[in-house]
Amino acid sequence: MQDNLQISLLYDFYGPLLSDNMQQAVELYYNDDLSLSEVADIMGISRQGVRDTLSRAVKKLDDFESKLFLVSRFEQEQKILEKI
C-alpha cells in the first residue's frame, strides 16, 4: 500500500477523473485525515463501504498514473529544478 502523501499527490493530478463518491471518500480520508467511521457517517455508508470505495479509488489512481505518468514526470522535473 502506498503512503498517504503519494495517494494525495496522485489525487491532485487525477482526482477529477474519479466518480463523485470516490472523490469525496479520498478527500475526507486522505486529505482531511478522518477515520473510516467518520467518513462513513458523513457519506451515509458503512465503514466497509468506505474501505471498498477507497480501495477502488486508489486502484484507479494507480491505473491512471501507469498510463499517463504525470506524477512521475512532475517528480523528475522537481528533482531537476532542485539541482538548478
Steps between C-alpha positions, in 0.01 A plus 500: 500500500622847418546767759238768546717773352546309173127431476423867563744596225338256259163642600617854426579397144224251426224575752259653247504171309347314798129474574350751742472230769865403463608864503311564822642191671860582400461864603362411841729207580834600350485879480287580807647208701165371626451143620306239305214536749489877462503474121228233515280727714545795263440294186216298650657161425668227703868496597546208262336706226751777561788253497379348172451843343849610607651178371337543159599868490866428578505226236358742243754767597781246458358393164488860379861555608618179332354626171563875515811539722409856600614464861825329397581778257413761760732338757782477243459867415506589870831315543648685202382833635657425838836442332476833320 
